[in-house]
Each structure stands twice: as C-alpha cells, then as structure tokens.
Amino acid sequence: MADTTEFTGTQQTQQGTGLIPQAGQFLSNVQQIANQPSVQRSLPAVIAVVVLALGLFVYSLLQQPERTTLYASLPDSEKSKVQDALKNLGVDVSLDPTTGEILVPVEDYHRSRISLAAQGLPSSAPDGYSTLTDLPMGSSRSVELMRLKQTQEIELAKSIREIEGVISARVHLALPEKSVFVRNQLPPTASVFVQLPNGRSMASGQVNAIIHLVSSSIPNMTKEDVTVIDQNGKLLSKSLDDPDSMLNDAQLEHRVKLENIYRSRITSLVTPIVGPGNVSTQVNIDIDFTKSEITEEIVDPDGTALRSEQSTLDLTTDLPAKGIPGAVSNTAPTEAELSQTPVAGDSQGQIRNRSSSDIKNYEVSKRIATTMAPSTKIIKINAAVLLRSPKTIDPETGLEISQPLSDEKIEEIKQLITSAVGIDEERGDKLTVSSAPFISTLEGVEVTWHEIPLIKNLIKQLITISILAIVALGVIRPLLSRMLVPVGAGVAGEVVSGMDDDIDLDTIEVKEGESLEDIKAKLKPKKQAISAEMLDTANTYDDKVAVIRMIVQDESGRVSNVFKNMIQRDMN
C-alpha cells in the first residue's frame, strides 16, 4: 500500500498544475512516440503519402476545367454583354483565341444559359452572312451550297424570332439538287421550329405569316411545302385550302368567346350580392354550326297572269283588170297576189273572205323563296354557379363555422341569372346554383420525419461515416497492426534504452525494510514506459514474453514487492 501511495504522489508531482508542465509533458509524449521503432520505420511511407496528396491537390488546382462553347457567331457587342453578365454570376468565362467564341466550364454550361436567358441575353441572333465572309478561297461547289443554305436558315430564323410571342426559332431547308430532267426535279421543302412562352399559343394569322415568309424567300417553294411546329410537338401549320380546319378553329373561338361573355354576365350580376371572390361560374354552350339552305316554290291557284298573246287577220279580195290590153296585162293574178291586203283608198277591190284569230297564254301564279338557316344556333345552355357560404360564430362553441345560404336567397339569385342569361327550360337549358364553403388555403400533405429532405441527407451522411468507420477499424487498423512491428518485438528480451538517463536524487526515498535490490532499482535510469499500444499489438507468444520482460526490467522493485506480498498472503 505504501508503494501505491508513493507512485500516486510522484505522478501528481510530475503533472503539476501549470500550463508549462502540461506542454512539456505533451512534447515529451510526442517525442516518445516519434522515437518508437515502428513509427520511425513507417515515417517514410507517411511522408510519401502526404507528399502525394499534396501533389494531387496542387495538380487539381492547376488543372484547367473542361470547357465548351456557350454561343457561336455572336457580334462583338453581344460578346461583351454576355461576358460581363457571366463574370457577375461568378462563372469562369473566357474567349477562344482562334475563333473568338465564348467558352465556359462544362459544369456551368446549363446554368449560364438559363441565367442569360432570364436577363434577355443574347438580344440579337447571329449574323448568317458571316458564314459567307469566312468562306475560304478554293472551296468546292457543294461547300458553297451548304454555306448558302446555312445562311438562309439563319436569316429566316432571325426574321421569325422578331415576331411577337416567339422566343426562338430554327429553320431547316431541304433544297434538292437541280436536274436537267423535269421529271426528276423535286420541289424544295422547309420545316420551322418555334419556341413559345409557357401557356401561350400562336394565332393562325401568325402561322400563315411565317409560312408566307419562308415560301416567298425560297424559289419554287409553295406554301404547302412549309411545316411549322412548336416545342410541344404540336403541328401549327395546316392546309390553307382546307375549309374544315379553318371552320373548326373559328367555331371553337366563337364558342369560347360566347361562354366567356355569359360567364362575365353571371359574375358581374352575383358579385354585388355575395361579395368579390365569393362566386365561381362555369358555362357550357352547345352550338349548332350546321349550315342549311332551303328553297321552296309556292303556287297560287287563285292568281293567273297573261304570259303571251297572238292575234291573226286574213282577208281575200278580187281586183279588176288594169293596164294596157295585151296578153301579159290580161293574165290572171296569182294566188299570192290575191292574198295581199288591198291598198288603202282603193275602193274598186271586192273582199271575198275575212278571218281573224287571237291566242292568249296564261301562267299560274307561283313564288320561289330561298332561306338560309343561321350557322350559330344555340341548342342548349348549361350553367353552374357556386356561392361561398357565409361564416358565422357558433354561440355554443364560439368557433367560426360556415352557414349555407337559405333556399330563398338561392332561388332569388337563380331567377336573376335566368333573366340575365336567357335560360329557356323548354329548349333544355339547365341552371344549377349551390352554396358551399371555400378553402382559402390548401393544406399540405403531412410528411413523415424520415421523408424530410434534411433528415434524409443526415441519414445518408451518417451511413457514409459508419461505413468509413467500419472499413477503417475493421480492415485498415488490423493491417497496420500487422505491418508495424511493436517495440521490443525484434529480439526477445531486448531492453530498450531510456530517453532520460539523469536521475533526480532528491526524489528518491529509502524506506524501512527495503532491500538493496529495491534501492538499486530506484537508482537505475528510467526506461521508456510501456505504452498501451504495445500491449494491444502483442499477438504472438514471443511478443508477450518480450513485453513481460520489459515490464520486469523497468519495474523490478515493484514486481518484487508484488511477489513478496503474494508470498506473505499465502503464508498467512
């Protein structure tokens, strides 16, 4: 027990209470660890790993990231604007020294284009004629044709982009080669791709304008050979000679316009009664767009009309002989001469026969009428009106509750809507008015704790750390323990020289009953203390024996006292 007390006091004396003794003790511990043979043997490998890591780090810093072209064929003014905008965003932008194209890192490509699009950059499309100016001398005919085609596509896309509502446009031309044979000559075609804002559509007039623009810019291209599509894959161009398609669009537009008119009437009528935002209206109108033409012929049996009239008068007379006597003059007249009407004033002739006839043609009265029925006849109107239930305070609970409107109030509103819209029940029209509470705010779906993004990320990090800890403790540490040779394992029983050979005589105490061996043990220079790492790494029998020998050599006096106490305890 005395030895234990003495050791504890010595330990407290060595530790001290100030900062300087603690720092000295820390440095001494570091020095002891550094002087271990295993550490000294592994020091070159550690230095090599550290140097390699530093080299890789420096190489990654000096290595230029992979770059890609952001925009090509931009004017110099646009290049400066784009470059300044990207620098403000913190993007490492640069210019190609040979082509002058704007280059950005690959990982920043999409972010840069999105950020520039939000700022409206680039504001101008690339100049298509620049491709012709850069055409090298001696180029083949095919190359010239391809450059010319590219120029036409760029310029047409630039013109289409100027149309209101078009964000971007691309034009693809299919220009067949000219042939000397007329039969083999194919007409040119074009395809136009336009990008529209979300929720926007292009009017038919704008589509027709694009078709006319492209067809007029390319020789021998007809309007039917131009196709226009949007970013959703919807075909915008239709045959200009197709009346059905044009009629369908007009019919749909007319129906939507008419429904909006009816809806606005109902909303403006009911809003002063229930308040703004407390009414929701939907109207569905069935319209008959069938065109019909009716032609009818009406006959009036009581009415007649003179269509034509013809009158005829026949007279026959005898004329006396006249002229110079002779054979010719005394010849009797012919029948044709007898049928002639006598000359007025000639009283010498005698009428032999007189006949007359009148012919009148009459037509029955009739009337032909052509009637064209209207092409926008309303067949049926279906209207639904939803009113917000007013909120009241429950006197029993004091909570705010929704009270539906009374039947009298709903019937009154229904009569007003019927008169304003023109609901005809005989025609089959239907009007529905109801009252229900409105949801002011949508309640979100409850998410469990393990589905929260923060918790998910934390769990992923913990799993990663756990896997790394398992690999480090289960794989790397045993390998290092076997690679590093423990102190004293080289030669069994080898004594490791101590660090400090100086002995402080003032701290040595000689007590009663101590033998000469105990005093010698105290006077011996202190050896290096046995660390816990040595005890853990002693796996073989020889290593354990070596460690025990080191302990006996370092603490021989204490070991002998332990054996003495054990012998005395056994004797008692």
Secondary structure by P-SEA (a helix, b strand, c coil): caaaaaaaaaaaaaacccaaaaaaaaaaaaaaaaacaaaaaaaaaaaaaaaaaaaaaaaaaacccbbbbccccccaaaaaaaaaaaaaaccccccccccccccccccaaaaaaaaaaaacccccccccccccccccccccaaaaaaaaaaaaaaaaaaaaaaccccccbbbbbbccccccccccbbbbbbbbbbbbcccccccaaaaaaaaaaaaaaccccccccbbbbcccccccccccccaaaaaaaaaaaaaaaaaaaaaaaaaaaaccccccccbbbbbbbbbbcbbbbbbbbbbbccccccccbbbbbbbbbcccccccccccccccccccccccccccccccccccbbbbbbbbbbbccbbbbbbbcccccccbbbbbbbbbbbbbbcccccbbbbbcccaaaaaaaaaaaaaaaccccccbbbbbbbbbbbbcccccccccccccaaaaaaaaaaaaaaaaaaaaaccaaaaaaaaccccccccccbbbbbcccccccccccccccccaaaaaaaaccccccccaaaaaacccaaaaaaaaaaaaaacaaaaaaaaaaaaaaaac
